[in-house]
Amino acid sequence: METPTSKPIKSEFFTVGRNLGNSPWVTVDQEMISKFGEATLDLDPMHVDPSWSKENSPYGETIAFGFLTSSLLTHMLHGVLGTSTAGDATDEGYFMNYGMDYLRFISPVPVNCRIRGYFKILDNRIDDRGRNIIKYDCEIKIEGVDKPALVAQWLAILIPHEKSSQK
């Protein structure tokens, strides 16, 4: 429920309908794919074994994990916003991942290709607990491929700075 002191943040970056644009390109190489497989304990040869993939995969080469592709959204959004992952905050507070309303993996991401994210603000609202929620329309594009790798509606929640009187 919105209260007089709970209003969506006004920053120009968070205006509903605003196209934030494209992130810089990111190369998805075999080392990135294999490290992701190790970190997630998912050593599927379609992703981590180039020899196996060349002989057995319908793609003839390894492909990125879908969840690796989606996990790059944070990095790509920072590239669009000109922020870093080192704790940059808005004047209002810090954003945290709040989940997905929608996520689809459309096209596989082949090893050694370049991808980038495109972002648009779909919503900027206060939820019933007084928290600022931003909804991004996201698309990850593969260089030279018409269909996107991923389409999503991603939610972020603003964690306000503590007021000095509350410390």
C-alpha positions, 0 to 999 in steps of 0.5 A, a space after each residue: 500500500 502506497 503511503 505519502 512517504 512511499 513513492 517510486 524513485 524518480 531517477 530518470 533511469 527508472 522512468 516507466 517505458 524508458 529504453 536503457 539501451 544495449 550493454 557492451 558485448 561479452 564473449 562467452 568462451 569455454 573457460 567461462 562455460 566450464 567454470 560455471 559448470 564447476 561452480 554449479 556442479 553441472 558437468 553436462 558434456 554438451 556444455 563442458 566437453 568440446 570433443 563430446 559436443 563436436 561428435 554428439 551435440 546437435 550444435 556441433 560445439 559446446 553451448 553456454 548453460 541457460 542459467 549462465 546466460 541469465 546470470 550475466 544480466 546483472 553484469 550487462 545491466 551494470 554496463 548499461 547503467 554505468 555502475 559497477 558490481 562493487 556496491 554502487 548505489 543510487 541516492 535512494 539505496 541499493 538494488 538487489 535481485 528480486 526474481 523473474 516474472 518471466 524467463 525464456 531461453 530462445 536460442 542456444 549461445 554457442 561457445 566463443 560468441 558475443 552477447 549483449 543485453 538490452 533493457 527497458 523499464 516496464 514498471 516502477 512501483 511500491 509494493 504492499 510492504 512499501 518496497 520499491 520494485 523495478 521491473 526490467 524488460 530484458 533481452 540477450 542478443 547473440 551477435 549475428 543471430 536474429 533470434 535472441 538467446 533470452 527474453 525476461 522480465 526481471 525484478 529488482 528491489 530497492 533497499 533504502 539507505 539507513 537514515 543516520 537517526 536509525 543507526 
